[in-house]
Amino acid sequence: TGGPGLSKYVTKKVTLDAGFDSGDMIVYVTGYRPVGTNINVYYKILNRADTQKFEDGSWQLMTKTNSTDSKYSQTRGDLFEYTFAPGTTGVDQGYVSYTSTNGQTYTTFSQFALKIVFTTSDKTAVPFATDMRCIALPSNVNTTV
């Protein structure tokens, strides 16, 4: 259910308190990432008014921001903080959006989960994470400048 990645970490579902629904998020991952490897972060969200089950939602790929896509580790102790946000090609779009199984599009969420997937083209160089944190935000709060 978590996808075909052999090395991944999936968080538990987080439910925000009533009145704290969010429209954006930012994720920070500190990790080891040698050349030829990658760390990808996906999110799954659910709006409070959506009738679909959380488990039926789709994982959406986040983009690395703040030029963190070009940082590579030279040694196992060489750790970098990578920043991820909803968006494409390194640009934080400032909001989340998903279309439910009923065809309705939502731009806020009350529940979310994250999935970190580690990939490599060389099985002797495997990336890993030492910590991860996520901040649920209102829409259009630019935190990655």
KAUR-V324681 format. One record per helix or strand of 3 or more residues. SS is the DSSP state (h for helix, s for strand). FROM is the first residue (numbers start at 1). LEN is the number of residues. If there is no record, write none. Layout:
BEGIN
ss=SS from=FROM len=LEN
ss=SS from=FROM len=LEN
END
This chain:
BEGIN
ss=s from=7 len=4
ss=s from=24 len=9
ss=s from=37 len=10
ss=h from=54 len=3
ss=s from=63 len=3
ss=h from=68 len=3
ss=s from=80 len=6
ss=s from=111 len=10
ss=s from=128 len=10
END
